[in-house]
Amino acid sequence: MPLHDSVKGYQSGAGIYVTGRPGYPPEVMDWLREVLGVGRGRSTLEVGAGTGKFLPLLEKCGGRILALEPVDAMRARFVEDFPAVEALSGTAEAIPLPDASVDAVVCAQAFHWFATAAALAEMRRVLMPGGVLGLIWNERDESVPWVAALSEITNPSEGNTPRYRTGAWRRAFPAKGFAFISERLARHYHVGPAERVIVKRTLSVSFIAALASEQREMVARQVFALIDRTPELVGQETIAFPYETRMFAYRKTE
C-alpha cells in the first residue's frame, strides 16, 4: 500500500513532530503491562513508530523492543535516540519479520494510516499464538472551547487524510483471527509554553506539515491569533492542552 501524500509532511517535519507532540498518561504503563503483556522476557513490535515518541514507555516495561517505520527521516530520529531498539524499515502490510515472532504489536497514533485487512493479516502473522495487538491514540479534548476553535482552523486542510477522529479505522473490525479484549480511557494534559504545545503541535499535524510554506504560515498566524484572543492562554508562561487517551486491545485467536 503506497504512503498517503500527507506523509510527506512527516518526512520534512520530523523535528517539529518530536517537540510538538504530547506524551502519554501514567495509565498507559498499566495497559502495556497488564493487557498487552509487555515486559521482560517478551518481545514487542511497534508498527508506525514515527520518531519514537512511544518508545520510552516500551523500554520502561522491558523486554525486546522492535520498531517499524516507513518514513526515513522519522526512523532516523529514533535510531539515534534509542540505540537499543531494533529498527525496521517496512510497512504494516509488509513487516520484515518471521511468522509468530513477537508477543505483542502496538500502534501508537498510527493505525488509522493503515487500517486495512491486509495490514491486520500481516500483524496477525508476526504475532505469536495468543499474542495481543494494542492500538492507542491521544485525541484532543474538543469539549474545551479553545480546543474546538483550534480544530476549526486545521480541519479544513485535512482533505482525505486518514485520522482517528473520523472513526473510519473501526471499519477494519471485526477482523479475522482477532478477538476484542477491552477499551480504556485516560485523560491527561500536555503542559508547556503555548508556542510548543499548541503552535508546534498544530504544525506537526501531517496535512498541515505537507502544506506549502505560505499556507503553513497562514495557519500559524491563525493559531497565534487564537491564543491572543483566548483569556486562559494569552500571556501565560505555560498552558495545559487537554487530551483523551484511548486504548484498544485485541487477542490473536488463530
ZABA-56722 format. One record per residue: residue in one letter; x, y, z of N, C-alpha, C, O in turn. Coordinates in steps of 0.2 Angstrom, whole numbers, padded with zeros to 4 digits, always signed. Layout:
REM residues N
aXYZXYZXYZXYZ
...
This chain:
REM residues 254
m+0004-0006+0000+0000+0000+0000+0004+0006+0000+0008+0007+0005
p+0004+0011-0005+0008+0017-0005+0006+0021+0001+0001+0022+0003
l+0011+0025+0003+0010+0030+0008+0006+0036+0006+0007+0038+0000
h+0002+0038+0010-0003+0044+0008+0002+0050+0007+0007+0051+0010
d-0001+0055+0003+0003+0061+0001+0004+0065+0008+0009+0068+0008
s+0000+0065+0013+0001+0069+0019+0007+0066+0023+0010+0070+0027
v+0009+0060+0021+0015+0058+0025+0021+0062+0023+0026+0062+0027
k+0021+0065+0017+0027+0069+0015+0028+0075+0021+0034+0077+0021
g+0023+0077+0024+0024+0082+0029+0028+0079+0035+0032+0082+0038
y+0027+0072+0036+0031+0069+0042+0039+0069+0039+0043+0070+0043
q+0040+0068+0033+0047+0067+0030+0050+0074+0031+0056+0074+0033
s+0047+0080+0030+0050+0086+0031+0050+0089+0038+0053+0094+0040
g+0045+0087+0042+0044+0090+0048+0045+0086+0054+0042+0086+0060
a+0050+0081+0054+0051+0076+0059+0053+0080+0066+0051+0078+0071
g+0057+0085+0065+0059+0089+0071+0054+0092+0075+0054+0092+0081
i+0049+0095+0071+0043+0098+0074+0039+0093+0078+0036+0094+0083
y+0038+0087+0074+0034+0082+0077+0037+0080+0084+0033+0079+0089
v+0044+0079+0085+0047+0077+0091+0045+0082+0097+0043+0080+0102
t+0046+0089+0095+0045+0094+0101+0037+0095+0102+0035+0097+0107
g+0033+0095+0097+0026+0097+0097+0021+0092+0100+0016+0094+0102
r+0023+0086+0099+0018+0080+0101+0018+0079+0109+0023+0080+0112
p+0012+0078+0112+0011+0076+0119+0014+0069+0120+0015+0065+0116
g+0015+0068+0127+0017+0062+0129+0011+0058+0131+0006+0059+0128
y+0011+0053+0135+0006+0049+0137+0005+0048+0145+0010+0049+0148
p-0001+0047+0147-0003+0047+0154+0000+0041+0157+0001+0036+0154
p+0001+0041+0164+0004+0035+0168+0000+0029+0167+0002+0023+0167
e-0007+0029+0166-0011+0023+0165-0009+0019+0159-0011+0013+0159
v-0006+0022+0154-0003+0018+0148+0002+0013+0150+0002+0007+0147
m+0006+0014+0155+0010+0009+0158+0007+0003+0160+0009-0003+0159
d+0001+0004+0164-0003-0002+0167-0006-0006+0161-0006-0012+0161
w-0008-0002+0156-0011-0005+0150-0006-0010+0146-0007-0015+0144
l+0000-0007+0145+0005-0011+0142+0007-0017+0146+0008-0022+0143
r+0008-0017+0152+0010-0022+0156+0004-0027+0157+0005-0033+0156
e-0002-0025+0159-0007-0029+0161-0011-0032+0155-0013-0038+0155
v-0012-0028+0150-0016-0030+0144-0012-0033+0139-0014-0038+0136
l-0007-0029+0137-0003-0032+0131+0003-0036+0133+0006-0040+0129
g+0004-0037+0140+0010-0041+0142+0017-0039+0140+0021-0043+0140
v+0018-0033+0139+0024-0030+0138+0029-0031+0144+0027-0029+0149
g+0035-0033+0143+0039-0034+0149+0045-0038+0148+0046-0041+0142
r+0049-0040+0153+0055-0044+0152+0053-0051+0150+0048-0054+0152
g+0057-0053+0145+0056-0060+0143+0051-0060+0137+0050-0065+0134
r+0049-0054+0135+0044-0054+0130+0046-0049+0124+0051-0045+0125
s+0044-0050+0118+0046-0046+0113+0040-0042+0110+0034-0044+0109
t+0041-0035+0109+0035-0031+0107+0038-0027+0100+0043-0024+0100
l+0033-0027+0096+0034-0023+0089+0030-0017+0089+0024-0018+0090
e+0033-0011+0088+0028-0005+0087+0028-0004+0079+0033-0004+0076
v+0022-0004+0077+0021-0003+0069+0019+0005+0068+0014+0007+0071
g+0023+0008+0064+0022+0015+0063+0025+0019+0069+0021+0023+0072
a+0031+0018+0071+0034+0021+0077+0036+0028+0076+0037+0031+0081
g+0036+0031+0070+0037+0038+0070+0044+0040+0072+0049+0037+0070
t+0044+0045+0076+0051+0047+0078+0053+0044+0085+0058+0045+0088
g+0048+0039+0087+0050+0036+0093+0047+0039+0100+0049+0037+0105
k+0041+0043+0099+0038+0046+0104+0035+0041+0110+0035+0042+0116
f+0033+0035+0107+0031+0030+0112+0036+0025+0114+0035+0021+0119
l+0042+0025+0112+0047+0020+0113+0049+0021+0121+0051+0015+0124
p+0050+0026+0124+0052+0027+0131+0047+0022+0135+0050+0019+0140
l+0041+0022+0134+0036+0018+0138+0037+0011+0137+0037+0007+0142
l+0039+0009+0131+0040+0002+0129+0047+0000+0133+0047-0006+0135
e+0052+0004+0132+0058+0002+0136+0057+0002+0143+0061-0002+0146
k+0053+0006+0146+0052+0006+0153+0049-0001+0155+0051-0004+0161
c+0045-0004+0151+0042-0010+0153+0047-0016+0152+0047-0021+0156
g+0052-0015+0148+0057-0020+0147+0056-0025+0141+0050-0025+0138
g+0060-0030+0140+0059-0035+0135+0063-0032+0129+0066-0027+0128
r+0062-0036+0124+0065-0035+0117+0060-0030+0113+0054-0032+0112
i+0062-0024+0111+0058-0019+0108+0060-0019+0101+0066-0017+0099
l+0056-0019+0096+0057-0018+0089+0052-0012+0086+0047-0012+0089
a+0055-0009+0082+0051-0003+0079+0051-0002+0072+0056-0002+0069
l+0045-0002+0069+0045-0002+0061+0042+0005+0059+0037+0007+0062
e+0046+0008+0055+0044+0015+0052+0046+0016+0045+0051+0015+0043
p+0041+0017+0040+0042+0018+0033+0045+0025+0031+0049+0025+0026
v+0045+0030+0035+0047+0036+0034+0054+0037+0036+0056+0037+0042
d+0059+0038+0031+0066+0038+0033+0068+0043+0038+0072+0041+0043
a+0066+0049+0037+0068+0055+0042+0065+0053+0049+0069+0055+0054
m+0060+0050+0050+0057+0049+0056+0061+0043+0059+0063+0043+0065
r+0062+0038+0056+0065+0032+0058+0073+0034+0060+0075+0031+0065
a+0076+0039+0057+0082+0041+0058+0083+0044+0065+0088+0044+0069
r+0077+0047+0067+0077+0051+0074+0077+0045+0079+0081+0046+0084
f+0073+0040+0079+0073+0036+0084+0079+0031+0084+0081+0028+0090
v+0082+0030+0078+0088+0026+0078+0093+0029+0082+0097+0026+0086
e+0094+0036+0082+0099+0040+0085+0097+0040+0093+0101+0040+0097
d+0091+0041+0095+0089+0042+0102+0088+0036+0105+0088+0036+0112
f+0086+0030+0102+0085+0024+0105+0089+0018+0102+0087+0014+0099
p+0096+0018+0103+0100+0013+0100+0099+0006+0102+0101+0002+0098
a+0096+0005+0108+0094-0002+0110+0088-0005+0106+0087-0011+0106
v+0084-0001+0103+0078-0003+0099+0080-0006+0092+0084-0003+0089
e+0077-0011+0090+0079-0014+0084+0074-0011+0079+0068-0011+0079
a+0078-0007+0074+0074-0003+0069+0073-0007+0063+0077-0010+0061
l+0067-0006+0060+0065-0010+0054+0062-0005+0049+0058+0000+0051
s+0064-0006+0043+0061-0002+0038+0056-0006+0034+0057-0012+0032
g+0050-0004+0033+0045-0008+0030+0038-0004+0032+0037+0001+0034
t+0033-0008+0030+0026-0005+0031+0022-0010+0035+0024-0016+0036
a+0016-0008+0037+0011-0013+0040+0009-0019+0036+0008-0024+0039
e+0009-0018+0030+0007-0023+0025+0013-0028+0023+0012-0033+0020
a+0019-0026+0025+0025-0030+0023+0030-0029+0029+0035-0025+0028
i+0029-0033+0034+0033-0032+0040+0039-0037+0039+0038-0043+0038
p+0045-0035+0040+0051-0039+0038+0053-0044+0045+0058-0043+0047
l+0048-0048+0047+0049-0052+0052+0046-0059+0051+0042-0060+0047
p+0049-0065+0054+0046-0071+0053+0039-0072+0056+0037-0068+0060
d+0036-0077+0054+0029-0079+0057+0030-0080+0065+0035-0082+0067
a+0025-0078+0068+0025-0079+0076+0031-0078+0079+0034-0082+0083
s+0033-0071+0078+0040-0069+0081+0039-0064+0086+0045-0063+0089
v+0034-0061+0088+0033-0056+0093+0027-0058+0098+0022-0061+0095
d+0027-0056+0104+0022-0057+0109+0017-0052+0108+0011-0053+0110
a+0018-0046+0106+0014-0040+0106+0015-0036+0100+0021-0035+0098
v+0010-0033+0097+0011-0027+0092+0007-0021+0095+0001-0022+0097
v+0010-0016+0094+0007-0009+0097+0007-0004+0091+0013-0003+0088
c+0002+0000+0090+0002+0005+0085+0000+0011+0089-0006+0012+0092
a+0004+0016+0090+0003+0022+0094+0002+0028+0089+0007+0030+0086
q-0004+0031+0089-0005+0037+0085-0004+0035+0077-0002+0039+0073
a-0005+0028+0075-0003+0026+0069-0008+0022+0065-0009+0022+0059
f-0013+0018+0068-0016+0013+0065-0021+0016+0060-0023+0012+0055
h-0024+0022+0061-0028+0025+0056-0025+0026+0049-0028+0026+0044
w-0018+0026+0049-0015+0026+0042-0015+0020+0038-0014+0020+0032
f-0016+0014+0042-0015+0008+0038-0021+0003+0041-0019-0003+0042
a-0027+0005+0042-0032+0001+0045-0035-0003+0039-0041-0002+0037
t-0032-0008+0037-0034-0012+0031-0034-0019+0033-0030-0021+0038
a-0037-0024+0030-0037-0031+0031-0030-0034+0030-0028-0038+0034
a-0027-0031+0025-0020-0033+0023-0015-0032+0029-0011-0036+0031
a-0016-0026+0032-0011-0024+0037-0013-0028+0044-0008-0031+0047
l-0019-0029+0045-0021-0033+0051-0019-0041+0050-0016-0044+0055
a-0019-0043+0044-0017-0050+0042-0009-0051+0043-0007-0056+0046
e-0006-0045+0042+0002-0046+0042+0004-0045+0050+0008-0048+0052
m+0000-0041+0053+0002-0040+0061+0000-0047+0064+0003-0049+0069
r-0006-0050+0062-0008-0056+0065-0002-0062+0063-0001-0066+0067
r+0000-0061+0057+0005-0066+0055+0012-0066+0060+0014-0071+0062
v+0014-0060+0062+0020-0060+0066+0019-0061+0073+0024-0062+0077
l+0012-0060+0075+0011-0062+0082+0011-0069+0084+0009-0073+0080
m+0014-0071+0090+0014-0077+0092+0006-0079+0094+0002-0075+0095
p+0005-0086+0094-0002-0088+0096-0004-0085+0103+0000-0085+0108
g-0010-0082+0103-0012-0079+0109-0009-0072+0110-0010-0068+0115
g-0005-0069+0106-0002-0063+0106-0007-0057+0106-0013-0058+0103
v-0005-0051+0108-0010-0046+0108-0008-0040+0104-0002-0038+0103
l-0013-0037+0100-0012-0031+0096-0015-0025+0100-0021-0025+0103
g-0011-0020+0102-0014-0014+0105-0014-0008+0101-0009-0006+0097
l-0019-0004+0101-0020+0002+0097-0021+0008+0102-0025+0007+0107
i-0017+0013+0101-0018+0019+0106-0018+0026+0102-0014+0026+0098
w-0022+0030+0105-0022+0037+0102-0022+0042+0107-0026+0041+0112
n-0019+0048+0107-0020+0054+0110-0025+0058+0106-0023+0060+0100
e-0031+0060+0108-0035+0064+0105-0037+0070+0108-0038+0070+0114
r-0036+0076+0105-0038+0082+0108-0045+0083+0111-0050+0080+0108
d-0046+0086+0117-0052+0086+0120-0056+0092+0118-0055+0098+0120
e-0060+0091+0113-0064+0097+0110-0070+0099+0114-0073+0104+0111
s-0071+0096+0120-0076+0099+0124-0074+0106+0127-0078+0110+0129
v-0067+0107+0126-0065+0114+0129-0065+0118+0123-0063+0117+0117
p-0068+0124+0124-0070+0129+0118-0064+0131+0114-0064+0131+0108
w-0058+0132+0117-0052+0135+0113-0049+0129+0109-0046+0130+0104
v-0050+0123+0111-0048+0117+0108-0052+0116+0102-0049+0114+0096
a-0059+0116+0103-0063+0116+0097-0062+0121+0092-0062+0120+0086
a-0060+0127+0094-0059+0133+0089-0052+0131+0085-0051+0133+0080
l-0047+0128+0089-0041+0126+0085-0043+0121+0080-0040+0121+0074
s-0047+0116+0081-0049+0111+0076-0052+0115+0070-0051+0112+0064
e-0056+0120+0071-0059+0123+0066-0054+0127+0061-0055+0128+0055
i-0048+0128+0064-0043+0131+0060-0040+0126+0056-0038+0127+0050
t-0038+0120+0058-0035+0115+0055-0039+0110+0051-0036+0108+0045
n-0045+0108+0053-0049+0103+0049-0050+0105+0042-0050+0100+0038
p-0051+0111+0040-0052+0112+0033-0046+0110+0028-0047+0109+0022
s-0040+0109+0031-0035+0107+0027-0034+0099+0026-0029+0097+0023
e-0038+0096+0030-0037+0088+0031-0038+0084+0024-0035+0079+0023
g-0042+0087+0020-0044+0083+0014-0046+0076+0015-0050+0075+0019
n-0042+0071+0012-0044+0064+0013-0039+0061+0018-0038+0054+0017
t-0035+0065+0022-0030+0062+0026-0034+0057+0031-0038+0059+0035
p-0031+0051+0032-0034+0047+0037-0033+0050+0044-0027+0052+0046
r-0038+0050+0048-0037+0052+0055-0041+0048+0060-0046+0045+0058
y-0039+0048+0066-0043+0044+0071-0050+0046+0072-0054+0043+0073
r-0050+0053+0072-0057+0056+0074-0062+0054+0070-0068+0055+0072
t-0061+0053+0063-0067+0051+0059-0070+0044+0061-0075+0043+0059
g-0066+0040+0064-0069+0033+0066-0068+0028+0060-0071+0023+0061
a-0065+0030+0054-0065+0026+0049-0061+0020+0050-0062+0014+0047
w-0056+0020+0055-0052+0014+0056-0056+0009+0059-0054+0003+0059
r-0062+0010+0062-0066+0005+0066-0069+0000+0060-0071-0005+0062
r-0069+0002+0054-0072-0002+0049-0067-0008+0048-0070-0013+0045
a-0061-0008+0050-0057-0014+0049-0059-0020+0054-0056-0025+0053
f-0063-0018+0059-0065-0023+0064-0073-0025+0063-0076-0020+0061
p-0075-0031+0065-0071-0036+0067-0066-0039+0062-0068-0039+0056
a-0061-0042+0064-0055-0044+0059-0054-0051+0060-0054-0054+0066
k-0053-0055+0055-0052-0062+0055-0046-0063+0060-0040-0060+0059
g-0046-0068+0064-0041-0070+0069-0039-0065+0075-0034-0066+0078
f-0044-0061+0076-0043-0056+0082-0049-0056+0086-0055-0056+0083
a-0049-0056+0092-0055-0055+0097-0054-0049+0101-0048-0048+0104
f-0059-0045+0101-0058-0039+0106-0057-0041+0113-0061-0045+0116
i-0053-0037+0116-0052-0038+0123-0055-0033+0127-0059-0034+0132
s-0053-0026+0126-0055-0021+0130-0054-0014+0127-0049-0014+0123
e-0057-0009+0130-0055-0002+0128-0054+0002+0135-0058+0001+0139
r-0049+0006+0135-0048+0010+0141-0048+0017+0139-0046+0019+0133
l-0049+0022+0144-0049+0029+0143-0045+0032+0148-0046+0031+0154
a-0040+0037+0147-0037+0041+0152-0036+0048+0149-0036+0049+0143
r-0037+0052+0154-0037+0060+0152-0030+0062+0155-0027+0060+0160
h-0027+0067+0151-0021+0070+0153-0020+0077+0149-0024+0079+0145
y-0014+0080+0151-0013+0087+0148-0006+0087+0146-0001+0084+0149
h-0005+0091+0140+0002+0092+0138+0003+0099+0140+0000+0104+0138
v+0008+0100+0145+0009+0106+0149+0016+0109+0146+0021+0106+0145
g+0015+0116+0144+0021+0119+0142+0020+0126+0139+0014+0128+0139
p+0025+0129+0136+0023+0136+0133+0018+0135+0127+0018+0129+0124
a+0014+0140+0126+0009+0139+0121+0012+0138+0114+0009+0134+0110
e+0018+0141+0113+0021+0140+0106+0023+0133+0105+0023+0131+0099
r+0024+0129+0110+0026+0122+0109+0020+0118+0109+0020+0114+0104
v+0016+0118+0114+0011+0113+0115+0005+0115+0110+0000+0110+0109
i+0004+0121+0108-0002+0122+0103+0001+0124+0096-0001+0120+0091
v+0006+0128+0095+0008+0130+0089+0012+0125+0085+0010+0122+0080
k+0017+0122+0089+0021+0117+0086+0017+0110+0085+0018+0107+0080
r+0013+0109+0090+0008+0103+0089+0004+0104+0083+0003+0099+0079
t+0001+0110+0082-0003+0111+0076+0001+0110+0069-0001+0107+0064
l+0007+0113+0069+0012+0112+0063+0014+0105+0062+0017+0104+0057
s+0014+0101+0067+0016+0094+0066+0011+0089+0064+0012+0084+0062
v+0005+0092+0063-0001+0088+0060+0001+0086+0053+0003+0091+0049
s+0001+0080+0051+0003+0078+0044+0001+0082+0038+0005+0085+0034
f-0006+0084+0038-0008+0088+0032-0007+0095+0033-0007+0099+0028
i-0005+0097+0039-0003+0104+0039+0005+0105+0037+0007+0109+0034
a+0009+0100+0040+0016+0100+0038+0017+0099+0031+0022+0101+0028
a+0012+0096+0027+0013+0095+0020+0011+0101+0016+0012+0101+0010
l+0008+0106+0019+0006+0112+0015+0012+0116+0012+0017+0115+0015
a+0010+0120+0007+0016+0124+0005+0017+0129+0011+0013+0131+0015
s+0023+0132+0011+0026+0136+0016+0021+0142+0018+0020+0144+0024
e+0019+0145+0013+0014+0151+0014+0008+0149+0017+0005+0153+0021
q+0005+0143+0015-0001+0141+0019+0000+0139+0026-0004+0140+0030
r+0006+0136+0027+0008+0134+0034+0009+0140+0038+0006+0141+0044
e+0012+0145+0035+0012+0152+0039+0006+0155+0041+0005+0158+0046
m+0001+0154+0036-0006+0157+0037-0009+0153+0043-0012+0156+0047
v-0008+0147+0043-0011+0143+0049-0008+0145+0055-0011+0146+0060
a-0001+0146+0055+0002+0148+0061+0000+0155+0064-0001+0156+0070
r-0002+0159+0059-0004+0166+0061-0011+0165+0064-0013+0169+0069
q-0015+0161+0061-0022+0160+0064-0022+0157+0071-0026+0159+0075
v-0017+0152+0072-0016+0149+0079-0014+0154+0084-0016+0155+0089
f-0009+0158+0082-0007+0164+0086-0012+0169+0088-0013+0171+0094
a-0016+0170+0083-0022+0175+0084-0027+0172+0089-0030+0175+0093
l-0028+0165+0089-0032+0162+0093-0030+0162+0100-0033+0163+0105
i-0023+0161+0101-0020+0162+0108-0021+0169+0111-0023+0170+0116
d-0020+0174+0106-0020+0181+0109-0027+0183+0111-0028+0187+0115
r-0033+0179+0108-0039+0181+0110-0043+0177+0115-0048+0178+0117
t-0039+0172+0118-0041+0167+0122-0039+0169+0129-0033+0168+0130
p-0043+0171+0134-0040+0174+0141-0036+0168+0144-0031+0170+0147
e-0038+0162+0144-0034+0157+0148-0027+0155+0145-0023+0151+0147
l-0026+0158+0139-0020+0156+0135-0015+0162+0134-0009+0162+0135
v-0018+0168+0133-0014+0174+0132-0010+0176+0138-0012+0177+0143
g-0003+0177+0137+0001+0180+0142+0003+0174+0147+0007+0176+0152
q+0002+0168+0146+0003+0163+0151+0010+0160+0149+0011+0158+0143
e+0014+0159+0154+0021+0155+0153+0020+0148+0151+0023+0146+0147
t+0015+0145+0154+0013+0138+0152+0006+0137+0152+0002+0141+0155
i+0004+0133+0148-0004+0131+0147-0004+0124+0147+0001+0120+0146
a-0010+0121+0148-0012+0114+0148-0017+0112+0143-0022+0114+0143
f-0014+0109+0138-0018+0106+0132-0021+0100+0134-0018+0095+0135
p-0028+0099+0134-0031+0093+0137-0032+0088+0131-0034+0089+0126
y-0031+0082+0133-0031+0076+0129-0035+0070+0132-0035+0070+0138
e-0038+0066+0128-0041+0060+0130-0036+0054+0126-0036+0054+0120
t-0034+0050+0130-0030+0044+0128-0034+0038+0127-0037+0036+0133
r-0035+0035+0122-0040+0029+0121-0035+0023+0119-0031+0024+0114
m-0037+0018+0122-0033+0011+0121-0037+0006+0120-0042+0005+0123
f-0036+0002+0114-0040-0004+0112-0035-0010+0112-0029-0009+0110
a-0037-0016+0113-0033-0022+0113-0037-0028+0110-0043-0028+0111
y-0034-0032+0106-0036-0037+0103-0032-0043+0103-0026-0042+0102
r-0034-0049+0104-0030-0055+0105-0030-0059+0099-0036-0060+0096
k-0024-0062+0097-0024-0066+0091-0027-0073+0093-0026-0076+0098
t-0032-0075+0089-0036-0081+0091-0034-0087+0086-0036-0093+0088
e-0031-0086+0080-0029-0091+0076-0023-0090+0072-0021-0094+0067
